């Protein structure tokens, strides 16, 4: 764990689903920091087994003498958002609320080395850029709370073997067997073949994703400097003075950091084309991006939410 996490005086919180990885993590944290650990369980209500997960979590925490905080969430996807992404965002927000309410500055998550490989393969299958190819960070901050993943370099099979050896019960999520989901197909078919032929991938993929994440941080630093130079909102003439690659990097950073959205590859290419062509006073820019549209406002670019736009009159 990062040095600042190890020195944190607040009690640790573990995101505890009841599955194998979070069970191993909860027991490891309890052994390392007795009296300083609490479990956080998010009840999504997305499947009939959810109630059983919560009951299992309560029994296990009672046996260990650990406090368990449970929050129920209803995560409805927004337009263009998958149910999985909506559930993920709701889960992080709920974990942060529970952690803040109970004095925990850090929440530990149970994803392990196989999960990291799955995430990278999923990103590759979707044609993701560097942020996606960096996969899951070892530490991050969301909603004012720090999250850490101490298992990212650990073999998930070894964690489950240890639990089985110790006769520690854990839950099996039935949705993980549903091959309609791309991640589950990767887990069932691609990952076993990869590890059979390239067992060192458990280590080498982590090294690659770490280097990709470092490259992305450098690009973010450059984009932040460019955004200071071109202004916020960006001045079109100042954006045009940058190289095409820096324009793309800047606009991605501006949309993500200032508006919480991102453009697809096609949308970004169209936006760059429009910016390059914007040489006259009457030239208009309007590109659909996320839940809004990037428009020209005088000498600057701006993002206007769809909700703020007047309806079309037919």
C-alpha positions in Angstrom: 0.0 0.0 0.0 1.2 3.6 -0.5 3.1 5.2 2.3 0.4 7.7 3.0 -2.1 4.9 3.3 0.0 2.9 5.8 0.4 6.0 8.0 -3.3 6.8 8.0 -4.5 7.0 11.6 -8.2 6.4 10.7 -9.6 2.8 10.9 -9.4 0.8 7.7 -12.5 0.0 5.7 -12.7 -3.0 3.4 -15.3 -3.2 0.6 -16.7 -6.6 1.5 -19.0 -8.4 -1.0 -18.7 -11.8 0.6 -16.8 -13.2 -2.4 -13.4 -14.9 -2.2 -11.1 -11.9 -2.9 -12.8 -9.5 -0.4 -13.1 -12.3 2.2 -9.3 -12.9 2.0 -8.7 -9.1 2.1 -11.0 -8.6 5.1 -9.2 -11.4 7.1 -5.8 -10.1 6.1 -6.6 -6.6 7.2 -8.1 -7.8 10.4 -4.9 -9.8 11.2 -2.7 -6.9 10.4 -4.7 -4.1 12.1 -6.8 -5.7 14.9 -9.4 -3.3 16.2 -8.9 -0.9 13.3 -11.0 -2.6 10.5 -14.6 -2.3 9.5 -16.4 -3.9 6.6 -18.6 -2.0 4.0 -21.2 -4.0 2.1 -23.2 -2.5 -0.8 -26.5 -4.2 -1.5 -27.4 -3.5 -5.1 -30.6 -5.5 -5.3 -29.8 -6.4 -8.9 -30.3 -10.1 -8.4 -32.2 -12.4 -6.1 -29.0 -13.6 -4.4 -28.2 -10.0 -3.2 -30.1 -10.5 0.1 -28.2 -13.7 0.8 -24.9 -11.9 0.2 -25.7 -9.4 2.9 -26.8 -12.1 5.3 -23.6 -14.0 4.7 -21.5 -10.8 5.2 -23.2 -10.2 8.5 -22.6 -13.7 9.8 -18.9 -13.6 8.8 -18.4 -10.2 10.4 -20.1 -11.3 13.6 -17.8 -14.3 13.8 -14.8 -12.0 13.5 -16.1 -9.4 15.8 -16.0 -6.7 13.1 -18.5 -4.0 12.5 -20.4 -4.2 9.2 -21.9 -1.2 7.5 -24.5 -2.0 4.8 -26.1 0.4 2.3 -28.7 -0.4 -0.2 -28.5 1.3 -3.6 -30.7 1.5 -6.6 -28.6 2.3 -9.6 -30.6 3.2 -12.7 -28.5 3.7 -15.8 -28.5 7.1 -17.5 -29.0 7.4 -21.2 -26.2 5.7 -23.0 -24.9 4.1 -19.8 -24.7 0.4 -19.2 -26.3 -1.1 -16.1 -22.8 -2.3 -15.0 -21.3 1.2 -15.2 -24.3 2.6 -13.3 -23.9 0.0 -10.6 -20.2 0.7 -10.4 -20.6 4.4 -9.9 -23.3 3.9 -7.3 -21.1 1.4 -5.5 -18.2 3.9 -5.2 -20.4 6.7 -4.1 -22.0 4.5 -1.5 -18.6 3.2 -0.2 -17.4 6.8 0.1 -20.5 7.8 2.0 -20.1 4.9 4.4 -16.4 5.5 4.9 -16.9 9.2 5.6 -19.8 8.5 8.0 -17.7 6.1 10.0 -14.3 7.8 10.0 -12.3 5.8 7.4 -10.0 7.7 5.1 -9.1 4.6 3.1 -11.3 1.9 1.6 -9.5 -1.3 0.4 -10.8 -3.1 -2.7 -10.3 -6.8 -3.4 -9.5 -6.9 -7.1 -6.5 -9.1 -7.9 -4.0 -9.9 -10.7 -6.5 -11.9 -12.8 -9.0 -9.1 -12.5 -6.4 -6.7 -13.8 -5.7 -8.9 -16.8 -9.4 -9.1 -17.5 -9.7 -5.4 -17.4 -6.9 -4.9 -19.8 -8.3 -7.4 -22.3 -11.7 -5.8 -22.0 -10.2 -2.4 -22.7 -8.3 -3.8 -25.8 -11.5 -5.4 -27.1 -13.2 -2.0 -27.0 -10.4 -0.1 -28.6 -9.7 1.9 -25.5 -7.1 4.7 -25.2 -4.4 4.9 -22.6 -6.7 5.6 -19.6 -8.5 2.3 -20.3 -5.3 0.4 -21.1 -3.9 1.5 -17.8 -6.6 -0.7 -16.3 -7.2 -0.4 -12.5 -4.9 1.9 -10.4 -3.4 0.6 -7.2 -4.7 3.8 -5.5 -7.1 6.5 -6.4 -9.4 9.1 -4.9 -13.2 9.4 -5.5 -15.8 11.4 -3.7 -13.2 12.6 -1.2 -12.2 9.1 -0.1 -9.0 7.2 -1.0 -9.3 3.7 -2.4 -6.5 1.1 -2.5 -6.1 -2.3 -4.2 -3.4 -4.2 -2.3 -4.2 -7.5 -4.1 -3.5 -6.3 -7.7 -0.2 -8.2 -7.8 -1.6 -11.3 -6.1 -2.8 -14.5 -7.7 -6.5 -14.8 -7.2 -6.3 -18.6 -7.5 -3.8 -18.6 -4.6 -6.2 -16.5 -2.5 -9.0 -18.9 -3.0 -6.8 -21.9 -2.3 -5.8 -20.3 1.0 -9.4 -19.8 2.0 -10.3 -23.4 1.0 -7.4 -24.7 3.1 -8.5 -22.7 6.1 -12.2 -23.8 5.5 -13.2 -20.1 5.3 -16.6 -19.7 3.6 -17.2 -17.3 0.8 -19.9 -16.5 -1.7 -20.0 -17.4 -5.5 -21.7 -14.7 -7.5 -24.0 -16.5 -10.0 -23.9 -13.6 -12.4 -20.2 -14.4 -13.0 -21.3 -17.4 -15.0 -23.5 -15.4 -17.4 -21.6 -15.5 -20.7 -23.7 -12.7 -22.2 -21.2 -10.3 -20.5 -17.9 -9.7 -22.2 -15.9 -9.8 -19.0 -17.3 -13.2 -18.1 -16.4 -14.6 -21.6 -12.9 -13.3 -21.1 -12.7 -14.9 -17.7 -14.1 -18.2 -18.9 -12.2 -18.6 -22.2 -9.4 -16.1 -22.9 -7.8 -15.8 -19.4 -7.3 -19.5 -18.8 -5.7 -19.9 -22.3 -3.4 -16.9 -21.7 -2.2 -18.1 -18.3 -1.7 -21.7 -19.5 0.7 -20.6 -22.2 2.1 -17.4 -20.5 1.8 -17.9 -16.8 4.2 -15.0 -16.2 1.4 -12.7 -17.4 0.2 -12.4 -13.8 3.4 -10.3 -13.2 4.1 -8.8 -16.7 0.7 -7.4 -17.3 0.9 -5.5 -14.0 4.2 -4.1 -15.1 2.8 -3.0 -18.5 -0.3 -1.4 -17.0 1.8 0.5 -14.5 3.9 1.9 -17.3 0.8 2.9 -19.3 -0.6 4.6 -16.3 2.7 6.6 -15.9 2.5 7.7 -19.5 -1.1 8.8 -19.0 -0.1 10.9 -16.0 2.6 12.6 -18.1 0.0 13.4 -20.8 -2.4 14.7 -18.1 0.3 17.0 -16.8 1.0 18.3 -20.3 -2.7 18.8 -21.0 -3.1 20.7 -17.7 -0.3 23.0 -18.7 -1.8 23.5 -22.2 -5.2 24.2 -20.7 -3.7 27.0 -18.5 -2.2 28.4 -21.7 -5.3 28.3 -23.9 -7.7 29.3 -21.2 -10.9 27.7 -19.8 -13.0 27.7 -21.9 -10.3 27.1 -24.5 -9.6 29.9 -27.0 -9.9 28.4 -30.5 -6.9 30.3 -31.9 -4.7 29.2 -29.0 -5.8 25.6 -29.5 -5.0 25.9 -33.3 -1.4 26.9 -32.4 -0.8 23.5 -30.8 0.3 20.4 -32.7 -2.6 18.1 -33.7 -1.5 15.5 -31.1 -1.5 18.2 -28.3 -4.8 19.5 -29.5 -6.3 16.0 -29.1 -4.7 15.5 -25.7 -5.9 18.9 -24.5 -9.5 18.5 -25.7 -9.7 15.1 -24.1 -8.4 16.5 -20.8 -10.7 19.5 -21.0 -13.8 17.4 -21.5 -12.9 14.9 -18.8 -11.6 17.3 -16.1 -13.9 20.2 -16.6 -17.1 18.5 -17.8 -16.9 14.9 -16.6 -17.4 13.5 -20.1 -15.4 12.0 -23.0 -15.6 12.0 -26.7 -15.4 8.9 -28.8 -12.6 8.6 -31.3 -14.9 9.6 -34.1 -16.3 12.6 -32.2 -12.8 13.8 -31.2 -11.6 13.5 -34.8 -14.6 15.5 -36.0 -14.0 18.1 -33.3 -10.4 18.5 -34.3 -11.4 18.8 -38.0 -13.9 21.6 -37.1 -11.3 23.4 -34.9 -8.8 23.3 -37.7 -11.4 24.7 -40.2 -12.6 27.5 -37.9 -10.8 30.4 -39.6 -13.7 32.8 -40.2 -16.0 34.8 -37.9 -19.1 33.0 -39.2 -17.8 29.4 -38.9 -19.9 27.4 -36.5 -18.9 24.4 -34.4 -21.4 21.9 -33.0 -20.3 18.4 -32.1 -22.3 15.9 -30.1 -20.1 14.7 -27.1 -21.5 12.6 -24.2 -24.6 14.2 -22.9 -24.0 17.5 -24.5 -22.5 19.4 -27.5 -19.3 21.2 -28.0 -20.1 24.6 -29.6 -18.3 27.7 -30.7 -19.1 30.6 -28.4 -17.4 33.6 -29.9 -13.6 33.0 -29.8 -13.9 30.0 -27.5 -15.2 26.4 -27.3 -17.9 25.5 -24.8 -19.8 22.4 -23.8 -23.5 22.8 -23.5 -25.6 20.1 -21.8 -28.4 18.6 -23.8 -30.8 19.4 -20.9 -30.0 23.1 -21.3 -30.8 23.2 -25.0 -34.2 24.3 -26.3 -36.2 21.5 -28.0 -36.4 21.4 -31.8 -39.6 22.8 -33.2 -41.1 20.7 -35.9 
